[in-house]
């Protein structure tokens, strides 16, 4: 290997190798987690939804997707989701293992509440962090699929997320 006499070129080469290594360091854990979340549920028992909104601490634009199973017991549904937050100098990939209880309602809008643990991967310039968290959520969903959700996080989860979305039935 030929050594360069230009320290700027050497720095650029080291930086580009670090970025490639960083990108690879989170890909496989995220792929395995998605497979474990999505694999065991039969397709006939799922509804799929998309969401977008904002989070506070970190202040980010958030978008993601979820699926929801038929009730496990009574009106308790398994509702895992993946959210990507961008902005505030970092990128956050949140994999949330959540449950949602849908309260009984004969109206067009239905209230639900729930929560669950989260795996949060944070990527900043030169430093990555993996941490756990826990989310509590409350939302309102229209029978035709439109929903709004407020999520409060603890530990390494964002303090607050406000999202709107749509469930494909």
Z-matrix of the N, CA and C atoms (Angstrom, degrees):
N
C 1 1.445
C 2 1.529 1 109.04
N 3 1.313 2 116.61 1 133.67
C 4 1.454 3 122.24 2 -179.94
C 5 1.519 4 108.65 3 -86.45
N 6 1.328 5 115.78 4 128.70
C 7 1.456 6 119.59 5 178.83
C 8 1.515 7 109.64 6 -85.50
N 9 1.302 8 115.99 7 143.09
C 10 1.457 9 122.12 8 -179.88
C 11 1.518 10 109.06 9 -91.05
N 12 1.315 11 115.24 10 144.87
C 13 1.457 12 119.10 11 176.02
C 14 1.529 13 111.38 12 -91.05
N 15 1.322 14 116.35 13 -1.64
C 16 1.462 15 121.46 14 -178.50
C 17 1.527 16 108.84 15 -100.47
N 18 1.333 17 118.00 16 110.95
C 19 1.481 18 120.01 17 -178.03
C 20 1.519 19 112.64 18 -63.91
N 21 1.334 20 119.26 19 -27.33
C 22 1.469 21 121.67 20 178.31
C 23 1.523 22 110.58 21 -64.22
N 24 1.324 23 117.60 22 -43.89
C 25 1.475 24 121.52 23 179.11
C 26 1.521 25 109.74 24 -63.58
N 27 1.340 26 117.18 25 -43.01
C 28 1.467 27 119.81 26 177.84
C 29 1.524 28 111.13 27 -60.19
N 30 1.344 29 118.08 28 -41.86
C 31 1.469 30 122.35 29 179.21
C 32 1.528 31 110.83 30 -64.04
N 33 1.331 32 117.53 31 -43.33
C 34 1.462 33 121.28 32 179.41
C 35 1.515 34 110.50 33 -61.97
N 36 1.348 35 116.84 34 -41.76
C 37 1.458 36 120.65 35 179.98
C 38 1.524 37 110.82 36 -63.68
N 39 1.332 38 117.59 37 -44.52
C 40 1.469 39 121.96 38 179.20
C 41 1.526 40 109.87 39 -64.09
N 42 1.333 41 117.40 40 -42.95
C 43 1.461 42 121.63 41 179.95
C 44 1.525 43 111.37 42 -63.22
N 45 1.324 44 117.75 43 -43.30
C 46 1.470 45 119.59 44 -179.80
C 47 1.525 46 111.14 45 -67.00
N 48 1.340 47 117.77 46 -37.39
C 49 1.475 48 119.37 47 176.20
C 50 1.520 49 110.75 48 -65.15
N 51 1.343 50 117.45 49 -38.87
C 52 1.462 51 121.59 50 179.57
C 53 1.532 52 110.14 51 -64.26
N 54 1.343 53 117.95 52 -41.87
C 55 1.456 54 121.34 53 179.22
C 56 1.516 55 111.56 54 -64.29
N 57 1.358 56 116.87 55 -41.29
C 58 1.474 57 119.33 56 177.83
C 59 1.521 58 110.41 57 -63.70
N 60 1.332 59 117.05 58 -42.33
C 61 1.457 60 120.92 59 -179.96
C 62 1.531 61 110.16 60 -65.14
N 63 1.350 62 117.99 61 -39.85
C 64 1.460 63 122.74 62 178.63
C 65 1.523 64 110.87 63 -62.44
N 66 1.323 65 116.77 64 -45.22
C 67 1.464 66 120.45 65 179.74
C 68 1.520 67 111.02 66 -61.65
N 69 1.313 68 117.13 67 -39.15
C 70 1.458 69 119.88 68 179.14
C 71 1.523 70 111.90 69 -73.08
N 72 1.327 71 118.85 70 -29.33
C 73 1.461 72 121.12 71 -174.99
C 74 1.527 73 112.76 72 -65.33
N 75 1.321 74 119.35 73 -27.60
C 76 1.460 75 120.67 74 -179.10
C 77 1.513 76 112.54 75 -100.67
N 78 1.339 77 118.62 76 -17.32
C 79 1.462 78 120.34 77 -174.06
C 80 1.525 79 112.05 78 -63.54
N 81 1.314 80 118.52 79 -51.23
C 82 1.473 81 120.32 80 -174.67
C 83 1.522 82 113.09 81 -67.88
N 84 1.345 83 120.53 82 -42.43
C 85 1.472 84 117.64 83 174.96
C 86 1.530 85 112.61 84 -60.50
N 87 1.333 86 117.02 85 -38.40
C 88 1.469 87 120.15 86 178.81
C 89 1.530 88 110.77 87 -66.93
N 90 1.322 89 118.00 88 -40.97
C 91 1.465 90 121.44 89 179.48
C 92 1.533 91 111.11 90 -65.27
N 93 1.324 92 117.02 91 -42.01
C 94 1.471 93 120.23 92 178.81
C 95 1.527 94 110.14 93 -65.19
N 96 1.338 95 117.39 94 -43.69
C 97 1.466 96 120.52 95 179.50
C 98 1.521 97 111.12 96 -62.46
N 99 1.320 98 117.94 97 -42.67
C 100 1.470 99 120.97 98 179.00
C 101 1.518 100 110.89 99 -63.46
N 102 1.325 101 117.34 100 -40.43
C 103 1.464 102 120.98 101 178.22
C 104 1.522 103 111.22 102 -63.74
N 105 1.334 104 116.76 103 -43.29
C 106 1.461 105 120.23 104 179.01
C 107 1.524 106 111.78 105 -65.63
N 108 1.336 107 116.84 106 -35.80
C 109 1.460 108 120.62 107 -179.72
C 110 1.524 109 111.80 108 -73.48
N 111 1.317 110 116.60 109 -43.28
C 112 1.456 111 120.41 110 -172.23
C 113 1.522 112 113.72 111 -90.80
N 114 1.308 113 117.51 112 -23.38
C 115 1.457 114 120.95 113 -172.97
C 116 1.516 115 116.92 114 -67.82
N 117 1.328 116 120.97 115 -46.69
C 118 1.451 117 120.67 116 -169.81
C 119 1.531 118 116.05 117 -77.55
N 120 1.314 119 119.81 118 -8.22
C 121 1.460 120 121.87 119 -174.83
C 122 1.522 121 109.61 120 -95.77
N 123 1.335 122 118.84 121 124.56
C 124 1.456 123 120.17 122 177.80
C 125 1.524 124 111.35 123 -63.79
N 126 1.330 125 116.29 124 144.61
C 127 1.466 126 121.51 125 -174.81
C 128 1.522 127 112.51 126 -60.33
N 129 1.323 128 119.20 127 -32.63
C 130 1.462 129 121.06 128 -177.14
C 131 1.531 130 112.84 129 -69.14
N 132 1.329 131 117.56 130 -15.89
C 133 1.464 132 120.54 131 -176.39
C 134 1.523 133 112.36 132 -99.62
N 135 1.330 134 118.64 133 11.68
C 136 1.450 135 120.17 134 -173.38
C 137 1.519 136 113.24 135 -112.52
N 138 1.316 137 115.32 136 147.63
C 139 1.460 138 121.73 137 160.27
C 140 1.511 139 105.23 138 -120.05
N 141 1.296 140 116.76 139 145.02
C 142 1.453 141 123.22 140 -175.57
C 143 1.522 142 108.92 141 -112.80
N 144 1.336 143 117.15 142 140.37
C 145 1.457 144 120.46 143 179.28
C 146 1.508 145 112.13 144 -139.84
N 147 1.316 146 115.60 145 156.68
C 148 1.464 147 122.42 146 175.89
C 149 1.519 148 108.14 147 -122.13
N 150 1.337 149 116.59 148 156.80
C 151 1.457 150 121.40 149 -176.08
C 152 1.518 151 110.46 150 -150.01
N 153 1.327 152 115.82 151 155.64
C 154 1.464 153 122.26 152 174.29
C 155 1.526 154 107.68 153 -153.23
N 156 1.319 155 115.38 154 152.29
C 157 1.457 156 119.46 155 179.70
C 158 1.509 157 111.61 156 174.57
N 159 1.323 158 115.78 157 -146.28
C 160 1.460 159 121.84 158 -176.57
C 161 1.518 160 110.13 159 -138.46
N 162 1.337 161 114.87 160 153.40
C 163 1.462 162 120.10 161 175.32
C 164 1.523 163 109.10 162 -123.65
N 165 1.326 164 114.77 163 159.52
C 166 1.464 165 122.55 164 178.26
C 167 1.522 166 107.57 165 -119.59
N 168 1.317 167 115.68 166 130.94
C 169 1.463 168 125.08 167 179.93
C 170 1.520 169 112.45 168 54.60
N 171 1.321 170 117.74 169 72.67
C 172 1.464 171 128.15 170 10.32
C 173 1.532 172 112.22 171 -83.73
N 174 1.331 173 115.06 172 150.68
C 175 1.469 174 121.89 173 177.75
C 176 1.521 175 108.08 174 -79.81
N 177 1.328 176 116.27 175 102.93
C 178 1.457 177 121.04 176 -173.86
C 179 1.522 178 111.84 177 -140.73
N 180 1.334 179 114.72 178 157.30
C 181 1.456 180 121.78 179 165.85
C 182 1.519 181 105.80 180 -83.67
N 183 1.334 182 117.28 181 132.10
C 184 1.462 183 122.34 182 -175.08
C 185 1.522 184 109.40 183 -121.46
N 186 1.330 185 116.39 184 136.37
C 187 1.454 186 120.57 185 171.40
C 188 1.517 187 107.87 186 -143.76
N 189 1.330 188 115.70 187 156.04
C 190 1.448 189 118.55 188 -177.54
C 191 1.510 190 112.75 189 -176.66
N 192 1.320 191 114.21 190 -167.09
C 193 1.460 192 121.75 191 -177.93
C 194 1.530 193 109.31 192 -146.81
N 195 1.318 194 115.39 193 156.68
C 196 1.462 195 120.64 194 177.16
C 197 1.523 196 109.23 195 -145.20
N 198 1.307 197 115.44 196 165.49
C 199 1.459 198 120.01 197 164.84
C 200 1.510 199 107.42 198 -132.66
N 201 1.307 200 114.86 199 158.73
C 202 1.456 201 120.58 200 -176.73
C 203 1.516 202 108.84 201 -134.55
N 204 1.321 203 115.83 202 132.59
C 205 1.461 204 120.69 203 179.66
C 206 1.524 205 110.60 204 -83.23
N 207 1.312 206 115.84 205 168.97
C 208 1.459 207 120.53 206 167.34
C 209 1.527 208 106.83 207 -62.29
N 210 1.336 209 118.77 208 163.67
C 211 1.472 210 119.62 209 -178.47
C 212 1.533 211 112.20 210 -55.84
N 213 1.324 212 115.03 211 133.41
C 214 1.461 213 120.50 212 174.96
C 215 1.523 214 109.53 213 -76.51
N 216 1.330 215 115.52 214 -47.07
C 217 1.465 216 123.99 215 173.09
C 218 1.516 217 106.84 216 -145.53
N 219 1.310 218 116.53 217 140.58
C 220 1.459 219 121.93 218 179.66
C 221 1.528 220 109.85 219 49.17
N 222 1.329 221 119.14 220 -113.45
C 223 1.467 222 122.88 221 179.41
C 224 1.530 223 111.44 222 -119.36
N 225 1.341 224 117.04 223 26.59
C 226 1.455 225 123.28 224 178.99
C 227 1.528 226 109.61 225 -92.81
N 228 1.335 227 116.24 226 119.86
C 229 1.463 228 122.74 227 -177.62
C 230 1.525 229 110.34 228 -112.39
N 231 1.319 230 116.29 229 146.47
C 232 1.465 231 122.55 230 170.63
C 233 1.522 232 106.33 231 -85.68
N 234 1.352 233 117.43 232 124.59
C 235 1.461 234 121.45 233 -173.63
C 236 1.536 235 110.59 234 -136.59
N 237 1.337 236 118.14 235 68.04
C 238 1.463 237 119.70 236 177.40
C 239 1.521 238 110.44 237 -69.90
N 240 1.329 239 115.93 238 150.77
C 241 1.455 240 119.97 239 179.79
C 242 1.515 241 110.96 240 -150.17
N 243 1.310 242 114.15 241 159.32
C 244 1.459 243 122.58 242 176.92
C 245 1.529 244 106.65 243 -123.26
N 246 1.334 245 116.39 244 131.37
C 247 1.457 246 121.58 245 -179.87
C 248 1.523 247 109.23 246 -130.20
N 249 1.319 248 115.43 247 139.70
C 250 1.453 249 121.95 248 176.90
C 251 1.521 250 108.05 249 -116.09
N 252 1.322 251 116.60 250 123.83
C 253 1.456 252 122.09 251 178.06
C 254 1.516 253 110.11 252 -110.87
N 255 1.332 254 116.63 253 132.95
C 256 1.459 255 121.13 254 179.23
C 257 1.526 256 109.56 255 -128.29
N 258 1.330 257 115.24 256 143.07
C 259 1.459 258 121.04 257 179.62
C 260 1.512 259 111.20 258 121.96
N 261 1.316 260 116.46 259 175.74
C 262 1.459 261 123.30 260 178.50
C 263 1.537 262 111.72 261 59.93
N 264 1.336 263 116.49 262 29.40
C 265 1.462 264 121.08 263 176.76
C 266 1.513 265 115.43 264 78.42
N 267 1.338 266 118.32 265 10.06
C 268 1.464 267 120.23 266 -179.60
C 269 1.523 268 110.48 267 -151.83
N 270 1.310 269 114.14 268 170.32
C 271 1.462 270 122.43 269 173.76
C 272 1.518 271 107.10 270 -124.13
N 273 1.326 272 117.10 271 134.44
C 274 1.460 273 121.93 272 -178.52
C 275 1.520 274 109.43 273 -121.69
N 276 1.312 275 116.42 274 124.47
C 277 1.462 276 122.34 275 172.92
C 278 1.526 277 106.70 276 -107.56
N 279 1.340 278 116.39 277 114.59
C 280 1.468 279 121.82 278 -178.21
C 281 1.523 280 109.42 279 -111.69
N 282 1.316 281 116.26 280 124.27
C 283 1.461 282 122.30 281 174.93
C 284 1.525 283 106.67 282 -110.42
N 285 1.335 284 116.40 283 109.17
C 286 1.458 285 122.76 284 -171.45
C 287 1.525 286 110.89 285 -107.38
N 288 1.311 287 116.34 286 126.18
C 289 1.460 288 123.06 287 177.06
C 290 1.525 289 106.15 288 -101.10
N 291 1.328 290 116.78 289 89.55
C 292 1.461 291 120.21 290 -171.30
C 293 1.526 292 112.60 291 -117.36
N 294 1.318 293 113.51 292 155.53
C 295 1.459 294 122.60 293 174.61
C 296 1.522 295 107.50 294 -120.54
N 297 1.333 296 116.30 295 143.84
C 298 1.464 297 120.67 296 -179.18
C 299 1.525 298 108.95 297 -129.56
N 300 1.326 299 115.60 298 129.52
C 301 1.455 300 122.14 299 176.67
C 302 1.529 301 107.72 300 -101.72
N 303 1.337 302 116.64 301 119.53
C 304 1.467 303 121.90 302 179.73
C 305 1.528 304 109.16 303 -93.08
N 306 1.314 305 116.53 304 117.15
C 307 1.453 306 120.87 305 179.95
C 308 1.524 307 109.58 306 -71.89
N 309 1.318 308 116.00 307 147.29
C 310 1.463 309 122.14 308 -178.61
C 311 1.529 310 109.88 309 -64.61
N 312 1.339 311 115.58 310 133.27
C 313 1.455 312 120.35 311 179.21
C 314 1.524 313 109.28 312 -155.90
N 315 1.330 314 116.18 313 140.15
C 316 1.465 315 120.63 314 175.79
C 317 1.530 316 110.35 315 -101.06
N 318 1.314 317 116.83 316 6.11
C 319 1.464 318 121.89 317 -178.50
C 320 1.531 319 110.35 318 -92.48
N 321 1.316 320 115.78 319 174.26
C 322 1.460 321 120.68 320 178.83
C 323 1.524 322 112.47 321 -69.32
N 324 1.341 323 117.25 322 -30.87
C 325 1.461 324 121.98 323 179.60
C 326 1.520 325 110.01 324 -102.71
N 327 1.332 326 116.80 325 137.83
C 328 1.451 327 122.81 326 -178.00
C 329 1.530 328 108.91 327 -125.04
N 330 1.322 329 117.14 328 134.19
C 331 1.461 330 122.65 329 177.60
C 332 1.523 331 108.62 330 -91.08
N 333 1.334 332 115.16 331 141.00
C 334 1.463 333 120.43 332 174.39
C 335 1.527 334 108.82 333 -136.71
N 336 1.322 335 115.79 334 158.10
C 337 1.468 336 121.75 335 178.97
C 338 1.513 337 107.86 336 -147.09
N 339 1.309 338 116.53 337 155.62
C 340 1.454 339 119.22 338 179.89
C 341 1.507 340 112.25 339 178.57
N 342 1.326 341 114.26 340 -155.78
C 343 1.455 342 120.38 341 179.96
C 344 1.499 343 111.23 342 168.72
N 345 1.327 344 114.94 343 -178.33
C 346 1.445 345 121.10 344 178.05
C 347 1.514 346 112.13 345 163.66
N 348 1.335 347 115.74 346 174.71
C 349 1.464 348 120.96 347 -178.41
C 350 1.528 349 112.05 348 -75.81
N 351 1.338 350 114.78 349 162.57
C 352 1.465 351 121.08 350 -179.72
C 353 1.523 352 109.68 351 -139.18
N 354 1.330 353 114.89 352 147.54
C 355 1.459 354 122.43 353 169.38
C 356 1.526 355 105.59 354 -110.04
N 357 1.326 356 117.03 355 120.17
C 358 1.459 357 122.18 356 -174.94
C 359 1.519 358 110.30 357 -116.75
N 360 1.324 359 116.57 358 122.06
C 361 1.456 360 123.17 359 177.09
C 362 1.520 361 107.26 360 -109.35
N 363 1.327 362 117.25 361 117.57
C 364 1.463 363 122.64 362 -178.19
C 365 1.520 364 108.81 363 -110.30
N 366 1.338 365 115.12 364 130.29
C 367 1.456 366 121.45 365 -179.62
C 368 1.520 367 108.91 366 -119.48
N 369 1.331 368 115.50 367 119.21
C 370 1.457 369 121.47 368 174.91
C 371 1.517 370 107.59 369 -125.40
N 372 1.296 371 116.87 370 169.40
C 373 1.464 372 121.37 371 -178.98
C 374 1.523 373 109.97 372 -59.70
N 375 1.315 374 116.57 373 112.36
C 376 1.455 375 121.23 374 175.90
C 377 1.519 376 116.14 375 82.19
N 378 1.333 377 118.74 376 -5.18
C 379 1.462 378 119.77 377 -178.17
C 380 1.524 379 110.47 378 -147.02
N 381 1.316 380 116.05 379 133.76
C 382 1.455 381 122.04 380 176.34
C 383 1.524 382 108.27 381 -118.33
N 384 1.337 383 115.49 382 151.29
C 385 1.459 384 120.14 383 -179.04
C 386 1.525 385 109.01 384 -141.15
N 387 1.302 386 116.66 385 134.16
C 388 1.457 387 122.74 386 174.65
C 389 1.518 388 107.84 387 -115.37
N 390 1.333 389 116.28 388 129.44
C 391 1.452 390 119.43 389 -178.91
C 392 1.508 391 111.98 390 -149.33
N 393 1.287 392 114.83 391 160.75
C 394 1.457 393 121.08 392 176.83
C 395 1.511 394 110.86 393 -97.23
N 396 1.302 395 115.13 394 161.96
C 397 1.448 396 120.42 395 178.23
C 398 1.518 397 110.16 396 -156.27
N 399 1.310 398 115.97 397 -178.36
C 400 1.450 399 121.79 398 176.38
C 401 1.520 400 107.46 399 -144.86
N 402 1.334 401 116.41 400 137.08
C 403 1.458 402 121.99 401 -178.33
C 404 1.523 403 110.99 402 -118.30
N 405 1.321 404 115.92 403 142.62
C 406 1.460 405 123.72 404 168.30
C 407 1.517 406 106.18 405 -116.73
N 408 1.331 407 117.10 406 138.40
C 409 1.456 408 119.48 407 -175.16
C 410 1.517 409 111.64 408 -138.94
N 411 1.328 410 114.28 409 154.84
C 412 1.453 411 122.91 410 171.98
C 413 1.521 412 106.34 411 -143.10
N 414 1.315 413 115.55 412 140.22
C 415 1.456 414 119.05 413 -177.59
C 416 1.507 415 111.83 414 -150.03
N 417 1.325 416 114.17 415 170.94
C 418 1.450 417 121.71 416 176.05
C 419 1.528 418 106.36 417 -133.59
N 420 1.354 419 115.84 418 134.64
C 421 1.463 420 120.83 419 -174.09
C 422 1.527 421 110.21 420 -132.71
N 423 1.318 422 115.63 421 133.25
C 424 1.462 423 121.81 422 176.00
C 425 1.528 424 108.64 423 -83.37
N 426 1.315 425 117.07 424 149.18
C 427 1.463 426 120.71 425 -179.25
C 428 1.528 427 112.83 426 -59.41
N 429 1.319 428 116.69 427 -26.50
C 430 1.468 429 120.11 428 179.63
C 431 1.527 430 112.85 429 -85.25
N 432 1.342 431 118.42 430 -3.58
C 433 1.455 432 120.19 431 171.09
C 434 1.515 433 118.18 432 121.48
N 435 1.317 434 119.67 433 -21.70
C 436 1.464 435 121.43 434 179.90
C 437 1.529 436 109.17 435 -68.40
N 438 1.343 437 117.27 436 138.14
C 439 1.460 438 119.37 437 177.75
C 440 1.521 439 110.90 438 -145.94
N 441 1.324 440 115.47 439 159.67
C 442 1.456 441 124.32 440 172.77
C 443 1.517 442 108.03 441 -131.58
N 444 1.324 443 116.81 442 143.16
C 445 1.462 444 119.58 443 -173.75
C 446 1.528 445 110.21 444 -142.74
N 447 1.331 446 115.12 445 141.77
C 448 1.460 447 123.21 446 173.49
C 449 1.520 448 106.62 447 -117.39
N 450 1.322 449 115.46 448 128.49
C 451 1.460 450 120.30 449 -177.57
C 452 1.526 451 108.94 450 -127.31
N 453 1.335 452 117.12 451 128.16
C 454 1.457 453 123.64 452 177.25
C 455 1.521 454 107.35 453 -108.58
N 456 1.332 455 116.33 454 128.75
C 457 1.460 456 120.88 455 -177.00
C 458 1.512 457 112.84 456 -112.69
N 459 1.327 458 114.45 457 155.01
C 460 1.460 459 121.50 458 176.32
C 461 1.526 460 108.88 459 -127.38
N 462 1.288 461 116.31 460 170.64
C 463 1.464 462 126.42 461 -179.87
C 464 1.536 463 108.35 462 58.94
N 465 1.350 464 119.52 463 -113.87
C 466 1.464 465 121.74 464 -177.85
C 467 1.523 466 113.55 465 -96.96
N 468 1.316 467 119.22 466 7.99
C 469 1.464 468 121.44 467 176.57
C 470 1.529 469 109.43 468 -84.17
N 471 1.350 470 117.60 469 152.80
C 472 1.473 471 119.06 470 175.22
C 473 1.527 472 110.43 471 -55.68
N 474 1.324 473 116.36 472 145.96
C 475 1.462 474 121.36 473 -176.85
C 476 1.527 475 112.47 474 -60.96
N 477 1.336 476 116.51 475 -39.06
C 478 1.460 477 120.51 476 -176.27
C 479 1.527 478 109.41 477 -150.68
N 480 1.334 479 116.68 478 136.78
C 481 1.463 480 122.38 479 172.92
C 482 1.518 481 108.07 480 -129.23
N 483 1.321 482 115.42 481 134.02
C 484 1.459 483 122.42 482 174.16
C 485 1.516 484 106.61 483 -119.75
N 486 1.333 485 117.10 484 117.97
C 487 1.459 486 120.32 485 -177.57
C 488 1.528 487 110.51 486 -132.81
N 489 1.318 488 114.31 487 155.42
C 490 1.457 489 122.98 488 169.51
C 491 1.520 490 106.02 489 -126.47
N 492 1.329 491 115.43 490 154.87
C 493 1.447 492 117.17 491 -178.10
C 494 1.509 493 112.26 492 -166.53
N 495 1.308 494 113.81 493 -170.47
C 496 1.460 495 121.25 494 -178.28
C 497 1.525 496 109.18 495 -141.97
N 498 1.335 497 115.46 496 136.45
C 499 1.458 498 122.80 497 177.46
C 500 1.520 499 108.10 498 -104.06
N 501 1.329 500 116.49 499 124.76
C 502 1.467 501 121.70 500 176.45
C 503 1.514 502 108.65 501 -87.68
N 504 1.311 503 116.88 502 119.72
C 505 1.471 504 121.35 503 -177.26
C 506 1.501 505 110.89 504 -104.59
